[in-house]
Amino acid sequence: MDTAGLASAVVPLVVAAVTGAGTAIGTETAQLVSGLVRERLGGSEQGRAALTGLDRAPDDSTAAERLHAALRDALDTDPEFARRLLSLFQAPSPPPQPPVPPGSVVIGDGNRLRGSHISLGPLTISTTRGGPGALVALAALVLAVVALAVYGGVRAVGVDDSLTGGRLRPVLKDRDVVKSVLPGLDAVPGGWTEESGAKVVEAGTSPCQGDPPGVLFCGEAAYKDPSTNNVAEFDVYAFSGVGAAKSAYQSIRKETPPSMALPALGDESHAFGSRGSSSDKTVMSVVRFGSVVAGVTYRIEAVDWTEAFGGDHLENLTRMLVDRARQACEGRAPTARAVL
């Protein structure tokens, strides 16, 4: 597939990620493609302008054409970016497997269950004692070990609660990894100042007091736009599994039902607003991505700002936070930035 063809295949997925429309390759893949595109194009003025235009008018053919042009330029000059994008469309072909002796069960590459032994690479586990029940338990243990190896040991663990669409979803179990999801000054718009730096604590301590079941860490950070006195507060909750995160998100949605438009972000998302005095408006978003629940609170103090305009900024700030959570869950250092 040449760069023009790849760009033509990618643009509809980025549009679908903005509008929440379904795709033939699935919503999750569309979100991954969109996140990778935004990460790459966000580093150039042409790319940022194209993304902003698409976010404001996803049904506008002109906006899609501008995104196509920016995307093709990036693909032409960045072969690694093209390779990473293309890999999201292509399922890897399974390697040829050696003949399996009768009475054996293959568990992944080079791992076998034969008679009363489980072979996991160089490791062989005897299953004679305990009969079939022990065999099933040991097979489950082997699969858990494989999952831990795939997702980086203590940084992520695959459990039943984290199965989505047949694929293991990572759990952020390291404080520093959770902290990296929160934006620093390099990720928020230029000129903003720090109100309170990124801080992450374990469940049961402030600011996690009264934390929902299954939460592992809570994090927060806040930044201010001196030109308007608007303040953006970012919150991240890392849960022990997807089920716990889903439950927490649904509780939040029930307590604060949607009252503002927000494109589909992550796995679940909504936005709502409140109004204090005539010069004090607040818009908020909550998003779940796998086992992570994140939110943005945007306090608008400029008297000439409308809630709709604040919502546009809220969307961009939220998208940045979701992209950073996605990058962390993929085992990469979060680099997504917000451009308003």
C-alpha positions as a Python dict, from the first residue, in 0.01 Angstrom:
ca = {
    (1, 'M'): (0, 0, 0),
    (2, 'D'): (150, 337, -102),
    (3, 'T'): (134, 647, 116),
    (4, 'A'): (-163, 793, -72),
    (5, 'G'): (-359, 472, -29),
    (6, 'L'): (-265, 445, 338),
    (7, 'A'): (-371, 805, 399),
    (8, 'S'): (-703, 738, 224),
    (9, 'A'): (-760, 435, 449),
    (10, 'V'): (-666, 622, 766),
    (11, 'V'): (-868, 945, 725),
    (12, 'P'): (-1212, 773, 762),
    (13, 'L'): (-1092, 608, 1083),
    (14, 'V'): (-982, 940, 1231),
    (15, 'V'): (-1321, 1087, 1134),
    (16, 'A'): (-1498, 788, 1290),
    (17, 'A'): (-1302, 836, 1612),
    (18, 'V'): (-1426, 1196, 1625),
    (19, 'T'): (-1791, 1120, 1544),
    (20, 'G'): (-1817, 787, 1728),
    (21, 'A'): (-1925, 603, 1412),
    (22, 'G'): (-1856, 231, 1379),
    (23, 'T'): (-1588, 95, 1145),
    (24, 'A'): (-1527, -235, 973),
    (25, 'I'): (-1209, -295, 1172),
    (26, 'G'): (-1362, -200, 1507),
    (27, 'T'): (-1388, 106, 1730),
    (28, 'E'): (-1082, 18, 1936),
    (29, 'T'): (-855, -5, 1631),
    (30, 'A'): (-997, 323, 1499),
    (31, 'Q'): (-909, 487, 1831),
    (32, 'L'): (-555, 347, 1816),
    (33, 'V'): (-511, 472, 1459),
    (34, 'S'): (-652, 814, 1550),
    (35, 'G'): (-427, 840, 1855),
    (36, 'L'): (-116, 758, 1653),
    (37, 'V'): (-212, 1010, 1384),
    (38, 'R'): (-276, 1285, 1640),
    (39, 'E'): (52, 1212, 1815),
    (40, 'R'): (246, 1248, 1489),
    (41, 'L'): (58, 1537, 1326),
    (42, 'G'): (44, 1733, 1650),
    (43, 'G'): (412, 1810, 1604),
    (44, 'S'): (364, 2027, 1296),
    (45, 'E'): (167, 2345, 1229),
    (46, 'Q'): (8, 2193, 919),
    (47, 'G'): (-92, 1882, 1111),
    (48, 'R'): (-237, 2073, 1406),
    (49, 'A'): (-441, 2296, 1174),
    (50, 'A'): (-577, 1991, 989),
    (51, 'L'): (-673, 1815, 1313),
    (52, 'T'): (-838, 2127, 1455),
    (53, 'G'): (-1040, 2173, 1135),
    (54, 'L'): (-1154, 1811, 1144),
    (55, 'D'): (-1251, 1828, 1512),
    (56, 'R'): (-1465, 2135, 1445),
    (57, 'A'): (-1632, 2000, 1130),
    (58, 'P'): (-1581, 1622, 1098),
    (59, 'D'): (-1842, 1600, 820),
    (60, 'D'): (-1674, 1869, 608),
    (61, 'S'): (-1506, 1715, 302),
    (62, 'T'): (-1259, 2004, 290),
    (63, 'A'): (-1143, 1926, 644),
    (64, 'A'): (-1095, 1561, 548),
    (65, 'E'): (-894, 1662, 239),
    (66, 'R'): (-666, 1884, 449),
    (67, 'L'): (-611, 1599, 691),
    (68, 'H'): (-533, 1368, 398),
    (69, 'A'): (-273, 1612, 266),
    (70, 'A'): (-108, 1659, 606),
    (71, 'L'): (-112, 1286, 668),
    (72, 'R'): (41, 1204, 329),
    (73, 'D'): (321, 1456, 385),
    (74, 'A'): (397, 1294, 720),
    (75, 'L'): (391, 944, 570),
    (76, 'D'): (623, 1048, 286),
    (77, 'T'): (883, 1190, 524),
    (78, 'D'): (852, 946, 813),
    (79, 'P'): (879, 577, 711),
    (80, 'E'): (864, 463, 1074),
    (81, 'F'): (531, 642, 1121),
    (82, 'A'): (403, 473, 803),
    (83, 'R'): (518, 134, 929),
    (84, 'R'): (348, 179, 1266),
    (85, 'L'): (22, 288, 1102),
    (86, 'L'): (28, 0, 855),
    (87, 'S'): (89, -249, 1135),
    (88, 'L'): (-245, -155, 1290),
    (89, 'F'): (-420, -279, 976),
    (90, 'Q'): (-230, -604, 944),
    (91, 'A'): (-266, -899, 1177),
    (92, 'P'): (70, -1078, 1206),
    (93, 'S'): (87, -1417, 1033),
    (94, 'P'): (138, -1703, 1279),
    (95, 'P'): (482, -1865, 1249),
    (96, 'P'): (497, -2226, 1123),
    (97, 'Q'): (446, -2470, 1407),
    (98, 'P'): (642, -2795, 1445),
    (99, 'P'): (441, -3118, 1450),
    (100, 'V'): (258, -3170, 1779),
    (101, 'P'): (295, -3518, 1932),
    (102, 'P'): (-29, -3704, 2013),
    (103, 'G'): (-163, -3613, 2357),
    (104, 'S'): (-9, -3266, 2357),
    (105, 'V'): (-170, -2921, 2377),
    (106, 'V'): (19, -2614, 2250),
    (107, 'I'): (4, -2302, 2471),
    (108, 'G'): (161, -2021, 2270),
    (109, 'D'): (494, -2039, 2090),
    (110, 'G'): (708, -2333, 2200),
    (111, 'N'): (497, -2405, 2511),
    (112, 'R'): (330, -2746, 2537),
    (113, 'L'): (116, -2955, 2763),
    (114, 'R'): (194, -3326, 2716),
    (115, 'G'): (73, -3604, 2937),
    (116, 'S'): (166, -3504, 3292),
    (117, 'H'): (401, -3217, 3202),
    (118, 'I'): (365, -2853, 3099),
    (119, 'S'): (660, -2711, 2905),
    (120, 'L'): (693, -2330, 2904),
    (121, 'G'): (1010, -2261, 2707),
    (122, 'P'): (1290, -2414, 2917),
    (123, 'L'): (1057, -2470, 3217),
    (124, 'T'): (878, -2804, 3267),
    (125, 'I'): (608, -2844, 3535),
    (126, 'S'): (488, -3187, 3644),
    (127, 'T'): (109, -3222, 3673),
    (128, 'T'): (84, -3580, 3801),
    (129, 'R'): (-15, -3495, 4157),
    (130, 'G'): (-368, -3362, 4191),
    (131, 'G'): (-514, -3505, 3871),
    (132, 'P'): (-717, -3309, 3611),
    (133, 'G'): (-812, -3029, 3852),
    (134, 'A'): (-449, -2947, 3918),
    (135, 'L'): (-384, -2965, 3544),
    (136, 'V'): (-643, -2697, 3474),
    (137, 'A'): (-509, -2475, 3753),
    (138, 'L'): (-154, -2508, 3626),
    (139, 'A'): (-262, -2433, 3271),
    (140, 'A'): (-427, -2115, 3399),
    (141, 'L'): (-106, -2029, 3585),
    (142, 'V'): (97, -2076, 3267),
    (143, 'L'): (-136, -1843, 3076),
    (144, 'A'): (-105, -1585, 3356),
    (145, 'V'): (274, -1605, 3339),
    (146, 'V'): (262, -1554, 2962),
    (147, 'A'): (32, -1252, 3009),
    (148, 'L'): (268, -1101, 3264),
    (149, 'A'): (562, -1144, 3028),
    (150, 'V'): (373, -980, 2741),
    (151, 'Y'): (266, -675, 2939),
    (152, 'G'): (582, -605, 3131),
    (153, 'G'): (551, -779, 3468),
    (154, 'V'): (452, -546, 3749),
    (155, 'R'): (352, -262, 3514),
    (156, 'A'): (51, -448, 3374),
    (157, 'V'): (-133, -771, 3451),
    (158, 'G'): (-395, -960, 3254),
    (159, 'V'): (-690, -1099, 3451),
    (160, 'D'): (-1043, -1203, 3356),
    (161, 'D'): (-1163, -857, 3448),
    (162, 'S'): (-931, -709, 3186),
    (163, 'L'): (-1049, -911, 2887),
    (164, 'T'): (-1202, -694, 2616),
    (165, 'G'): (-1292, -841, 2281),
    (166, 'G'): (-1076, -1145, 2355),
    (167, 'R'): (-765, -935, 2414),
    (168, 'L'): (-590, -866, 2741),
    (169, 'R'): (-603, -503, 2849),
    (170, 'P'): (-319, -367, 3061),
    (171, 'V'): (-355, -239, 3415),
    (172, 'L'): (-131, 48, 3527),
    (173, 'K'): (25, -75, 3851),
    (174, 'D'): (322, 157, 3882),
    (175, 'R'): (292, 501, 4044),
    (176, 'D'): (539, 663, 3805),
    (177, 'V'): (358, 524, 3501),
    (178, 'V'): (27, 667, 3629),
    (179, 'K'): (199, 1000, 3698),
    (180, 'S'): (332, 1011, 3342),
    (181, 'V'): (-27, 1013, 3213),
    (182, 'L'): (-85, 1350, 3377),
    (183, 'P'): (34, 1636, 3154),
    (184, 'G'): (331, 1854, 3239),
    (185, 'L'): (395, 2208, 3121),
    (186, 'D'): (532, 2064, 2797),
    (187, 'A'): (193, 1905, 2720),
    (188, 'V'): (-45, 2195, 2791),
    (189, 'P'): (-80, 2498, 2560),
    (190, 'G'): (215, 2734, 2547),
    (191, 'G'): (215, 3014, 2804),
    (192, 'W'): (13, 2824, 3062),
    (193, 'T'): (144, 2817, 3417),
    (194, 'E'): (139, 2550, 3684),
    (195, 'E'): (-130, 2578, 3949),
    (196, 'S'): (-41, 2245, 4109),
    (197, 'G'): (206, 1994, 3971),
    (198, 'A'): (129, 1632, 3890),
    (199, 'K'): (75, 1428, 4205),
    (200, 'V'): (-18, 1059, 4236),
    (201, 'V'): (-106, 873, 4555),
    (202, 'E'): (-215, 520, 4640),
    (203, 'A'): (-578, 437, 4711),
    (204, 'G'): (-696, 525, 5061),
    (205, 'T'): (-497, 847, 5092),
    (206, 'S'): (-580, 1202, 4987),
    (207, 'P'): (-685, 1282, 4713),
    (208, 'C'): (-813, 924, 4686),
    (209, 'Q'): (-1022, 938, 5005),
    (210, 'G'): (-1360, 783, 4941),
    (211, 'D'): (-1212, 613, 4637),
    (212, 'P'): (-1430, 369, 4439),
    (213, 'P'): (-1371, -9, 4468),
    (214, 'G'): (-1075, -142, 4276),
    (215, 'V'): (-884, 186, 4239),
    (216, 'L'): (-505, 152, 4270),
    (217, 'F'): (-385, 510, 4227),
    (218, 'C'): (-533, 859, 4194),
    (219, 'G'): (-354, 1148, 4031),
    (220, 'E'): (-421, 1517, 3970),
    (221, 'A'): (-259, 1824, 3814),
    (222, 'A'): (-382, 2177, 3736),
    (223, 'Y'): (-267, 2454, 3499),
    (224, 'K'): (-376, 2813, 3435),
    (225, 'D'): (-401, 3027, 3123),
    (226, 'P'): (-279, 3371, 3245),
    (227, 'S'): (-436, 3547, 2947),
    (228, 'T'): (-788, 3444, 3053),
    (229, 'N'): (-745, 3315, 3411),
    (230, 'N'): (-907, 2990, 3295),
    (231, 'V'): (-791, 2684, 3488),
    (232, 'A'): (-777, 2323, 3365),
    (233, 'E'): (-767, 2044, 3623),
    (234, 'F'): (-671, 1691, 3517),
    (235, 'D'): (-759, 1377, 3715),
    (236, 'V'): (-652, 1017, 3652),
    (237, 'Y'): (-775, 703, 3831),
    (238, 'A'): (-596, 373, 3765),
    (239, 'F'): (-807, 65, 3848),
    (240, 'S'): (-725, -300, 3908),
    (241, 'G'): (-923, -406, 3601),
    (242, 'V'): (-1161, -301, 3328),
    (243, 'G'): (-1467, -412, 3525),
    (244, 'A'): (-1383, -190, 3822),
    (245, 'A'): (-1318, 105, 3590),
    (246, 'K'): (-1649, 47, 3408),
    (247, 'S'): (-1839, 41, 3737),
    (248, 'A'): (-1674, 364, 3855),
    (249, 'Y'): (-1740, 538, 3523),
    (250, 'Q'): (-2108, 436, 3520),
    (251, 'S'): (-2150, 567, 3875),
    (252, 'I'): (-2003, 902, 3772),
    (253, 'R'): (-2223, 916, 3462),
    (254, 'K'): (-2532, 846, 3673),
    (255, 'E'): (-2444, 1123, 3919),
    (256, 'T'): (-2346, 1371, 3645),
    (257, 'P'): (-2545, 1285, 3330),
    (258, 'P'): (-2431, 1431, 2997),
    (259, 'S'): (-2545, 1786, 2925),
    (260, 'M'): (-2287, 1882, 2659),
    (261, 'A'): (-2181, 1735, 2326),
    (262, 'L'): (-1851, 1548, 2330),
    (263, 'P'): (-1716, 1323, 2051),
    (264, 'A'): (-1664, 960, 2145),
    (265, 'L'): (-1329, 932, 2322),
    (266, 'G'): (-1169, 622, 2469),
    (267, 'D'): (-1414, 340, 2546),
    (268, 'E'): (-1676, 556, 2718),
    (269, 'S'): (-1704, 934, 2757),
    (270, 'H'): (-1939, 1220, 2835),
    (271, 'A'): (-1931, 1589, 2926),
    (272, 'F'): (-2141, 1822, 3137),
    (273, 'G'): (-2140, 2184, 3250),
    (274, 'S'): (-2237, 2403, 3540),
    (275, 'R'): (-2272, 2775, 3585),
    (276, 'G'): (-2193, 2989, 3886),
    (277, 'S'): (-2192, 3365, 3851),
    (278, 'S'): (-2224, 3535, 3511),
    (279, 'S'): (-1844, 3529, 3481),
    (280, 'D'): (-1788, 3178, 3618),
    (281, 'K'): (-1858, 2873, 3402),
    (282, 'T'): (-1729, 2521, 3447),
    (283, 'V'): (-1730, 2239, 3191),
    (284, 'M'): (-1620, 1887, 3274),
    (285, 'S'): (-1547, 1560, 3094),
    (286, 'V'): (-1506, 1201, 3211),
    (287, 'V'): (-1356, 925, 2996),
    (288, 'R'): (-1278, 559, 3048),
    (289, 'F'): (-996, 395, 2852),
    (290, 'G'): (-962, 30, 2948),
    (291, 'S'): (-884, 21, 3320),
    (292, 'V'): (-820, 397, 3345),
    (293, 'V'): (-1080, 666, 3421),
    (294, 'A'): (-972, 1023, 3352),
    (295, 'G'): (-1138, 1361, 3364),
    (296, 'V'): (-1086, 1728, 3287),
    (297, 'T'): (-1245, 2017, 3476),
    (298, 'Y'): (-1218, 2345, 3285),
    (299, 'R'): (-1303, 2656, 3489),
    (300, 'I'): (-1383, 2948, 3259),
    (301, 'E'): (-1358, 3296, 3409),
    (302, 'A'): (-1344, 3508, 3093),
    (303, 'V'): (-1678, 3690, 3074),
    (304, 'D'): (-1692, 3686, 2693),
    (305, 'W'): (-1654, 3310, 2661),
    (306, 'T'): (-1950, 3090, 2580),
    (307, 'E'): (-1999, 2741, 2718),
    (308, 'A'): (-1979, 2607, 2363),
    (309, 'F'): (-1636, 2764, 2313),
    (310, 'G'): (-1527, 2623, 2645),
    (311, 'G'): (-1653, 2285, 2527),
    (312, 'D'): (-1428, 2305, 2222),
    (313, 'H'): (-1127, 2359, 2446),
    (314, 'L'): (-1251, 2088, 2683),
    (315, 'E'): (-1258, 1838, 2397),
    (316, 'N'): (-898, 1909, 2296),
    (317, 'L'): (-772, 1889, 2654),
    (318, 'T'): (-962, 1565, 2713),
    (319, 'R'): (-838, 1410, 2390),
    (320, 'M'): (-481, 1485, 2496),
    (321, 'L'): (-536, 1315, 2833),
    (322, 'V'): (-692, 1007, 2671),
    (323, 'D'): (-405, 982, 2422),
    (324, 'R'): (-156, 993, 2709),
    (325, 'A'): (-345, 713, 2889),
    (326, 'R'): (-342, 507, 2568),
    (327, 'Q'): (33, 558, 2525),
    (328, 'A'): (99, 449, 2884),
    (329, 'C'): (-118, 139, 2840),
    (330, 'E'): (84, 52, 2530),
    (331, 'G'): (403, 64, 2737),
    (332, 'R'): (524, 390, 2579),
    (333, 'A'): (615, 722, 2742),
    (334, 'P'): (314, 958, 2708),
    (335, 'T'): (397, 1244, 2471),
    (336, 'A'): (54, 1370, 2358),
    (337, 'R'): (10, 1749, 2380),
    (338, 'A'): (-289, 1983, 2368),
    (339, 'V'): (-310, 2262, 2111),
    (340, 'L'): (-590, 2518, 2150),
}
